């Protein structure tokens, strides 16, 4: 029943064709070529609701984490992982999914591979990025593992799901349990 309600909820939220949290104007003229700008408003978790089904087991993008991705929150939650993008690996991404995560920690924007397996989450540090630079991210769902490629670094994480249906894409999200302390702007270009 939980899965049916979740799918129905995603269907209803996908019917809204206007998303006020997606901006079409460039942040700067040198980085807008084909990028979509996602804004997580101050006090929010989501950059808007969108629902995109895919039959692919691979997703790849270029992404720009702007200087707005530098933030300070309470010390015990500063290490919480925000989500960049990814794929569900079941009918409920909180049970099984593969995503890239990010956080401002140790005075840098860190990138992590992040998976949900049977409702629990696991992550591994992959590197760091500078604000406003373009980096490449790729996720592949293989038989027994998720393969993450961050620029030229490749990292595998265990996969326990045997899901074979259509998946849905996952987009920017702030948190953990905290909401965005100010507007957070991320640009993504799917490739």
Secondary structure, DSSP 4 states (H G I P E B T S, - for coil): -HHHHHHHHHHHHHT----TTEE-S-SSTTS-TTPEEEEE-TT-SBS-----EE--SEEEEEEEE-GGG-----GGGTTPPEEEEEEESSS-TTTSEEEEEEEEETTEEEEEEEEEETTEEEEEEEEEE-TT-EEEEEEEE-SSEEEEEETTEEEEEE------S-EEEE--B--SSPPPSS-EEEEEEE-
